[in-house]
Amino acid sequence: MRIRNPWRSENYTGPWCDSDPRWTDSYKEQVDYLDRDDGVFFMDMDTFKDGFESYTVIYSADKLTQSWYYDQNVPAGSYSSYTFTLTEE
């Protein structure tokens, strides 16, 4: 998962952090990877589920159209799956 901290700081050091040796040139190219403290980081799904109890998913188009979902207070040990379909006229 690509995650962005809106306060533009990051101190995540788990799997797929900027310094993780699993980052190959091919992986970096696929996700537009940058090794800098810009608030953007990557995390595997299991680590995400263990580390966050609430989150917001937002899609922003060029004209600032947004689709979003906010999930809060998910019971420990469970998670939900959501599918978003975005279309253009």
C-alpha positions in Angstrom: 0.0 0.0 0.0 1.2 3.5 -0.8 0.5 5.7 2.2 0.8 9.5 2.5 1.1 11.3 5.8 -0.6 14.7 5.2 1.8 16.4 7.6 4.7 15.3 5.3 6.8 13.5 7.8 7.6 9.8 8.0 9.4 7.6 10.5 8.1 4.2 9.4 10.9 1.6 9.5 9.0 -1.7 8.9 8.7 -3.8 5.8 8.9 -1.8 2.5 10.2 1.4 4.3 12.5 3.5 2.1 15.6 1.7 3.3 14.2 -1.9 2.9 16.6 -4.0 0.8 13.6 -5.6 -1.0 13.3 -2.4 -3.2 14.7 -3.4 -6.6 15.0 -1.0 -9.5 12.0 -2.7 -11.1 9.8 -2.3 -8.0 10.9 1.4 -7.6 10.0 2.1 -11.2 6.5 0.5 -10.8 5.5 2.7 -7.9 7.3 5.9 -8.6 9.6 5.4 -5.5 11.5 8.2 -4.0 13.9 7.8 -1.0 13.2 11.0 0.9 11.3 12.2 4.0 8.3 13.4 2.0 5.5 11.7 4.0 5.0 9.0 1.4 5.8 5.4 2.3 4.8 1.9 1.4 3.6 -0.9 3.7 2.4 -4.5 3.3 -1.3 -5.2 4.1 -0.6 -7.2 7.3 1.4 -4.4 8.7 -1.2 -1.9 7.7 -4.0 -3.9 9.4 -2.0 -4.2 12.6 -0.9 -0.5 12.7 -4.1 1.5 11.9 -7.5 1.4 13.5 -8.9 4.2 11.3 -8.1 5.5 7.8 -9.4 7.6 4.9 -9.3 6.7 1.3 -9.5 9.6 -1.2 -9.3 9.8 -4.9 -8.8 13.3 -6.4 -9.2 14.0 -10.1 -7.8 17.0 -12.0 -11.0 19.0 -11.3 -10.9 18.2 -7.6 -13.7 15.6 -7.7 -13.3 13.3 -4.8 -14.6 9.8 -3.8 -13.7 8.8 -0.2 -14.4 6.4 2.5 -13.5 6.7 6.2 -13.4 3.7 8.5 -13.0 4.0 12.3 -13.0 1.7 15.3 -12.5 -1.6 13.4 -12.6 -4.5 15.9 -9.1 -5.9 16.7 -8.0 -8.7 14.4 -10.5 -7.9 11.7 -10.5 -5.8 8.6 -12.8 -4.9 5.7 -12.3 -5.0 2.0 -13.7 -2.2 -0.3 -13.8 -1.9 -4.0 -13.9 1.5 -5.7 -14.9 2.0 -9.3 -13.9 5.4 -10.8 -15.2 6.3 -14.2 -14.7 9.3 -16.5 -17.3 10.7 -18.9 
